Amino acid sequence: MIIEVEHLTKFFGPVLAVRDVSFQVENNEIVGLLGNNGAGKTTLMRVLTTFLSATSGVARVAGFDVMNDSMEVRKRIGYLPESVPLYSEMRVEEYLNYRARLKGVDRPNRTAQVEKCLEKCRVLGVRRRPLGTLSKGYRQRVGLADSLLSDPALLILDEPTDGLDPEQKMETLKMLRELGQSHTIVFSSHLLGEVEAIVSRVLILRRGHLAFSKKISELEPDSVVQLEARGPEEQIANQLRSMEGVRSVTHRPLGEGFGGFDIRCGDNADLREAVFHRVQSQGWSLRKLDQRRRNLQDRWNEINNRDDFPSEQQASSHHQE
């Protein structure tokens, strides 16, 4: 295991940031760390990168404790913070050479390593440009090249696609997929669809708690039937819930008397015909009936609709006790 986290908790005074989080990450996994703003993603990353100490619990990187063996941990990590701190007056190549010296890259190998990182992160074309003249996308790429200079086993990237245009985001995600062939990567993001396309494992934080932790390959092969019907919404929802093969039903008003219903079906079953007959038999009007594979967005919605997580105020009160 490259990362082992056991019962990790972090308070800032009375405020809970991360609470009783446990998980493991294997070598060469790409892990997506998801959560709303304030869920604890950045705090968790800063503990793993030794910038913050935990209130309690243990975190290890490559077998080294992040608190007691911080220098050994830093040798094995490349970290890209959300806001990349660059020296605007330095040129790209000059900056990366400077950072390579700071990271202890051997002088005989330094030039070749900088060249390799420039190529990997697709910044060869701007190597002689001052950092202050680069776009946000290129600044992110330079930051990523910096994180790769010491050829670390683990990359921890905080919102590497934040603020990029759609093309830059796709280019960055493509780079991460390529880097994942030889590095373990943990990165935070709000791009659920894109995350699902490249990661091997997903961690979702809510209010400091780890609400979801699974490999993509372990996700249930469920499907979702999408229905729009006119009628009494609670009655429609209850009728749908009573159908064989239905795991859950969520609904929302759409206006003009119509309600939208997402019907989660087990084992990837196609229940569209059965749903049609049920709605028709009750005399309700049907406007839409479709099916799609259940995705990460559905799981995100389920977690954020749950109310079994303590609020920040409750957590703070418990900490003070």
Backbone hydrogen bonds, N-H to C=O, Kabsch-Sander energy under -0.5 kcal/mol:
donor,donor_aa,acceptor,acceptor_aa,energy
2,I,25,V,-1.8
3,I,25,V,-1.8
4,E,60,R,-2.3
5,V,23,F,-2.7
6,E,58,V,-3.2
8,L,21,V,-2.8
9,T,56,S,-2.5
10,K,18,V,-3.3
12,F,15,V,-2.9
13,G,11,F,-0.7
15,V,12,F,-2.1
17,A,10,K,-2.6
18,V,10,K,-1.8
19,R,208,G,-3.1
21,V,8,L,-2.4
23,F,5,V,-1.7
25,V,3,I,-2.2
29,E,26,E,-1.3
31,V,29,E,-0.6
31,V,185,I,-3.5
32,G,201,R,-2.6
33,L,31,V,-0.6
33,L,187,F,-2.9
34,L,32,G,-0.7
34,L,203,L,-3.3
39,A,36,N,-2.1
44,L,40,G,-2.4
45,M,41,K,-2.3
46,R,42,T,-2.5
47,V,43,T,-1.7
48,L,44,L,-2.2
49,T,45,M,-1.8
50,T,47,V,-1.5
51,F,46,R,-1.7
52,L,46,R,-1.8
55,T,9,T,-2.0
56,S,9,T,-1.9
58,V,6,E,-2.4
60,R,4,E,-2.7
61,V,64,F,-2.6
62,A,2,I,-2.7
64,F,61,V,-2.2
66,V,59,A,-2.6
69,D,65,D,-2.5
73,V,69,D,-2.1
74,R,70,S,-2.5
75,K,71,M,-1.4
76,R,72,E,-0.6
76,R,73,V,-1.4
77,I,74,R,-1.0
78,G,154,L,-2.6
80,L,156,I,-2.5
84,V,82,E,-0.7
86,L,84,V,-1.0
88,S,86,L,-0.9
90,M,87,Y,-1.5
92,V,129,R,-1.9
93,E,127,R,-2.9
95,Y,91,R,-3.0
96,L,92,V,-2.3
97,N,93,E,-2.1
98,Y,94,E,-2.2
99,R,95,Y,-2.6
100,A,96,L,-2.2
101,R,97,N,-2.0
102,L,98,Y,-2.0
103,K,99,R,-1.9
104,G,101,R,-1.5
105,V,100,A,-2.5
109,N,106,D,-0.9
110,R,106,D,-1.2
110,R,107,R,-0.7
111,T,107,R,-0.6
113,Q,109,N,-2.4
114,V,110,R,-2.6
115,E,111,T,-2.3
116,K,112,A,-2.3
117,C,113,Q,-2.2
118,L,114,V,-2.5
119,E,115,E,-2.1
120,K,116,K,-2.7
121,C,117,C,-2.1
122,R,119,E,-1.3
123,V,118,L,-2.8
124,L,118,L,-0.6
126,V,123,V,-1.2
127,R,124,L,-1.3
129,R,126,V,-2.0
131,L,90,M,-3.1
132,G,88,S,-2.7
133,T,130,P,-1.8
134,L,131,L,-1.5
139,R,135,S,-2.4
140,Q,136,K,-2.2
141,R,137,G,-1.8
142,V,138,Y,-2.5
143,G,139,R,-2.3
144,L,140,Q,-2.2
145,A,141,R,-2.6
146,D,142,V,-2.5
147,S,143,G,-1.9
148,L,144,L,-0.9
148,L,145,A,-0.7
149,L,145,A,-0.6
149,L,146,D,-1.2
151,D,148,L,-2.3
154,L,76,R,-2.0
155,L,184,T,-3.0
156,I,78,G,-3.0
157,L,155,L,-0.5
157,L,186,V,-2.7
158,D,80,L,-3.1
158,D,156,I,-0.5
159,E,157,L,-0.8
159,E,188,S,-0.5
162,D,159,E,-1.4
164,L,161,T,-1.7
169,K,165,D,-2.6
170,M,166,P,-2.2
171,E,167,E,-2.1
172,T,168,Q,-2.6
173,L,169,K,-2.6
174,K,170,M,-2.0
175,M,171,E,-2.0
176,L,172,T,-2.4
177,R,173,L,-2.1
178,E,174,K,-1.9
179,L,175,M,-2.9
180,G,176,L,-2.0
181,Q,178,E,-1.4
182,S,179,L,-1.7
183,H,179,L,-1.3
184,T,153,A,-2.6
185,I,29,E,-2.6
186,V,155,L,-2.8
187,F,31,V,-2.5
188,S,157,L,-2.0
189,S,33,L,-1.3
192,L,190,H,-1.5
195,V,191,L,-2.9
196,E,192,L,-2.5
197,A,193,G,-1.2
198,I,194,E,-0.9
198,I,195,V,-1.1
199,V,195,V,-2.4
200,S,30,I,-3.1
201,R,30,I,-1.6
202,V,214,K,-2.9
203,L,32,G,-2.9
204,I,212,F,-2.5
205,L,34,L,-3.0
206,R,209,H,-2.8
208,G,39,A,-1.5
209,H,206,R,-2.3
211,A,204,I,-2.3
211,A,209,H,-1.0
212,F,204,I,-1.3
214,K,202,V,-1.9
216,I,200,S,-1.9
218,E,215,K,-1.5
219,L,216,I,-1.3
222,D,220,E,-2.1
223,S,265,C,-1.9
224,V,292,R,-3.4
225,V,263,I,-2.6
226,Q,224,V,-0.5
226,Q,290,D,-2.8
227,L,225,V,-0.6
227,L,261,F,-2.8
228,E,288,K,-2.1
229,A,259,G,-2.0
230,R,285,S,-2.6
231,G,229,A,-0.5
231,G,257,G,-1.3
233,E,231,G,-0.6
236,I,232,P,-2.5
237,A,233,E,-2.9
238,N,234,E,-2.5
239,Q,235,Q,-2.3
240,L,236,I,-2.4
241,R,237,A,-2.4
242,S,238,N,-1.3
243,M,240,L,-1.5
246,V,243,M,-1.5
247,R,245,G,-0.5
247,R,264,R,-3.1
248,S,264,R,-1.1
250,T,262,D,-2.0
252,R,260,G,-1.9
254,L,258,F,-2.7
255,G,258,F,-0.9
258,F,255,G,-1.9
259,G,229,A,-2.8
260,G,252,R,-3.2
261,F,227,L,-3.3
262,D,250,T,-2.7
263,I,225,V,-3.0
263,I,261,F,-0.6
264,R,248,S,-2.5
264,R,262,D,-0.7
265,C,223,S,-3.1
265,C,263,I,-0.5
266,G,245,G,-2.0
268,N,265,C,-0.7
269,A,266,G,-1.7
271,L,269,A,-0.8
275,V,271,L,-2.7
276,F,272,R,-2.5
277,H,273,E,-2.2
278,R,274,A,-2.1
279,V,275,V,-2.6
280,Q,276,F,-2.6
281,S,277,H,-2.4
282,Q,278,R,-1.0
282,Q,279,V,-0.5
283,G,280,Q,-1.4
284,W,279,V,-1.8
285,S,230,R,-1.1
287,R,228,E,-3.2
288,K,228,E,-1.4
290,D,226,Q,-2.2
292,R,224,V,-2.3
294,R,222,D,-2.2
298,D,295,N,-0.6
299,R,295,N,-1.3
300,W,296,L,-2.6
301,N,297,Q,-2.6
302,E,298,D,-2.2
303,I,299,R,-2.4
304,N,300,W,-2.4
305,N,301,N,-1.2
306,R,302,E,-0.6
306,R,303,I,-0.9
315,A,311,S,-2.5
316,S,312,E,-2.5
317,S,313,Q,-2.3
318,H,314,Q,-2.3
319,H,315,A,-2.2
320,Q,316,S,-2.0
321,E,317,S,-1.7
